[in-house]
Amino acid sequence: MGFIQMRLVMNDNKFNVFNTPIWGFILSDQKYQAKDYIDKLLDIETTEKSVRKSNFGGYQTRDNLCEEPIFRELCNSINFLGTNIVKEFNGAPVSVKEMWGNINYKYCSNGAHTHGLVLSGVFYLQIPKQCGNLVFCNPAVRSDGHLIRHSNYSVEPQELACIIFPSWLEHYVEPNLSDDKRISLSFNIGY
């Protein structure tokens, strides 16, 4: 009986099979409109009651801002990005179906949650230092507490950044530790 000779090459034998894509873009073409978007959200805040979903404190608008003319150009940019993303997966063209504003004051945050439709995302308008990262939760829930596990993935927000991710990916927003408001637009993309 002979022994099988093995050459141990760890990296050649490891495959990360359940990768989750997250896309990030800087929408520099929205630089001048961003101030108008902020003004619109602050105006809505004075006239409409906050929606309560994942937010702990802070203010959240209704989710049909994509129907407002002021956001039409931004939605067109997001539609372009979303359609190109789903092409990679043989998907048909998509568009923004829901969009809402978020204003997080000091110590306000958003708890862990998921969205519906195909893709979701956030566009950052006003981002003071230490205003709380966007944190994506490891989707391998069965790995909780296990030695072989990837930790959650944290994204530090940046003005004019647009982060897009699969809608099923659980995420949360850390508390805003700044004295200034963190202001963003969130959206859902679908057919």
N, C-alpha and C positions, 0 to 999 in steps of 0.2 A: 504494500500500500504506500503510495507516494503522497507527499504533501503538495498542495497547490501553492505556488508562489504568488504572493500579492504585493504589489507596489502600492503603498498607501499614499494617495494624493487627495487630501481632503477637499480642496476646492473643486476638483474635477468631478467629484461625486455629490456635490450639494446643488440642489435646484430650489429656487424660491418660486413655488408654483402658484401662489395665490396673491400676486401683486395687485395693488389697488392704485390706479392712476389718479393723480391730482394735477391740474393744469394751472399755471400762473402766468398772468400777462400784466403789463403796464399799459394802461390805456391813456397814453400821453395826449391823444387827440381830444380827450375830455377835460383837459386842464382848466380851460376857461369856463366851461359849463359847470364844473364842480361847485363853484361858489353859488351859482343859481340853484343847483340841486339842494345845497345846504339851506339856502334861504327858503326854498319851497317846503322842505321837511320841517323847518322851525315854524313856518307859517301854519302848516297842517297841525303841528303840535298844539298851537294856541286855539285851534277851532274844533279839534276832534279828540275824543277820548282815546286813550291808549288801548291797543289790543293786547291781551295777555295770552301768550303762548309759551315760549321757552324763556322769556325774559324775567329776570329777578330784579325788579326796579327798572328804572329807565323808561323809555317811551318807544312804542312800536306802532307804526301806521297800519292802516288797512292794506290788504295785499293786492290791490288793483291799480297800483301806481303806473303800471305799464300802459294803461289806457290814457294817462295824462300826456298831453302834447309835449310838455317840457322834457319828458324822458324818452321820447321817440327815437332820437339819435343814439342815445345810449343803448336802448333795446336793439336797434339795428346792429350796433357793434357786437353786442352779446349774441344775437342771432347768428351772425357770421361765425363767431368763435364756436358756438355750440354745434352748428351744422358741420363745421370742419372736424370737430371732435368725433361726432357720431359717424361720420364717413369712414373713419378708421375701423369702426365696428359694423360697417355695411348698413348703417341707419339712414333713414330718410331725413330731409331737412327738418329742423326743429325751430322753435321760437319761444320767447319769453311768454309764459302764461300767467305768472304771478310775480309781482315785485312789491317790496315794502321797505320802509325806512326804519332804521334803528338808531336811537340816541341813547347812549349809555353814559350816565353821569357817574361821578365818583362812587366806587364800590358796587356799581351795577354790573350784572353779568348775564349770560344766557346758559341755562342748564343743558345737559346732554339731550340731543334729539336727532331725528332724521327728517327727511322731507319726502314728498311724493314726486311723481313724474320721472323723467330720465336723468337730468342733470340739475344741480343746484349750484349756487355760488354767492359771492359777496363782492361788492365793489366798494373800496374804501375812499371816503371823502375827506374826513378830518381825523387825523390820527396823532394825538399827543403821545409823548413818551410814557411808557409804563401803563398803557391803556388796556392791556389784556390781550393775550395771544388767542388765535383761533387754534383749537386743539382737535385733531382727528383721532377718534378712538380706534384702537386696534380691532378690526372686525372679527378676529379669531377669538370669539368669546369663550370658547372651550379651553383656551390656553390661559385664562385668568389664573394667577397663582402658580403657574407652572414655570419651571426653570428655563425651558426653551420657549421664549416668547419675545416678540418685539414690543417695545413700549409704544405709547401713543406718540403721535407726530404733531409737533407744535409749529405753527406758522406765525411769525411776527408780522403784524399788519404794516402796510406801507401805503401812503397816499397814492391814489390812482391805480393801485394794484387790484386786479380782478382775479379771484381764485375760483375755479370751477371744479366740481367733483361729482361723482355718482351720487344721486339723491339718497340712496340707501345708506350711505356712509355716516355713521353716528359722529357727532361733533359737538363741541361746546365752546363758549367764549369765557375766558378768565375775567375776573373782576377788573374794572378800570381803577387803577390806583392814582390816576392823574386828577388834578383839580379841574381839568378841561373836559369837554364833551368828546366822546368818541362817536363819530357819525358815519354810518355806512348804509348801503342799499343791498338788500338780499333779494334773490330771485330763484324761481324754478323754471326750468326749460322743458318743454315736451312737444308732443305732436298735436 
